[in-house]
Amino acid sequence: MFKINYYICVSKANKNIFNCIESILNQTKRSKTEIYIIINSKKNILNKKKILDLNKKDIKINFATERKIGIPFARNKCLEIMRSTRSDFTCFIDDDGILPKTWLSNMFKALDQTNSDIITGPQISKTKNIYEVVLERHAKHNSKVNWAATNNVFMKSNIISNIKFKFDIELKNLGCDDQLFFSQLNLKGYKIYWNKYSPVFENRDQLRSNFLWFIKRNARFGSSTKIIYTKLYGPLKCLFYIVSKFFIEFLKSLYYLILLPFNFKLNSLFVIQYFIRSFFTALSIFGVKVEEYKT
């Protein structure tokens, strides 16, 4: 039986984490399982007893604390634990994510079909908030992709013992450190594939998911471009990739501008999304950053 470790980073009190833990416990695929909850806070933000009481199976739930505030620090704590424990596969899930019962079994099916090192998939808003719908990432099933987000990752654990780089703390106030990390793995030759049949359903606080949040998130996505491409390709080649990304994002905004008559509300948000990304991608050349996460 395979040994599988799940890693969940928590930075604030979130009642949805109980649903997240239950969804892991209720997977139909049998495996030897451990859950690691990384608390990235200087305060007591979790009811550990209530979480442990959820466990009706022979699954070990562990807690660890990372006092340096910022999601890259918490994710690097996960890497430390991975290197000191034994498992066949590693899973990253957000604390507000819910796994369908067949999530793990479908990950194994995708693994057999693709012979990949890392499998990622969609994160879908349960509330169908229009801003989150526009932000959802899509790809063809079993297609190769260049990066993964830690909201939905299934990977071979031995990868971590073969690398020295970590989640980049320079992105602690911008986000996208997971994009950089898995892009680095991709450049190292590790294959990343998309599995649309293992979605993670997101229970985000809907008060946050408004138009201003949507604007800031896309601005941060563009602002992170120079840092990511410099780390991936070096200070000279990165300019070519930044310019390419600028034109791609800008052309996408023009594409959805043409589609406005077919669904004005939805496509107008796509126009705004890709225009903002292209604009702040260009500004990233000059070091302009739109920082959101505070430490």
ABEGO torsion letter per residue (X at the ends): XBBBBBBBBBABBBAAAAAAAAAAAABABBBBBBBBBBBBBABBABBAAAAAAABABBBBBBBBBBABBEAAAAAAAAAAAAAABBBABBBBBBAABBBBAAAAAAAAAAAAAAGBABBBBBBBBAAGBAAAAAABBBBBBGBBBABBBAABBBBBAAAAAABABBBBAAAAAAEGAAAAAAAAAAAAGBBBBBBAABBBBBBBBAAABBAAAAAAAAAAAAAAAAAAAAAAAEAAAAAAAAAAAAAAAAAAAAAAAAAAAABAAAAAAAAAAAAAAAAAAAAAAAGBBBBABBX
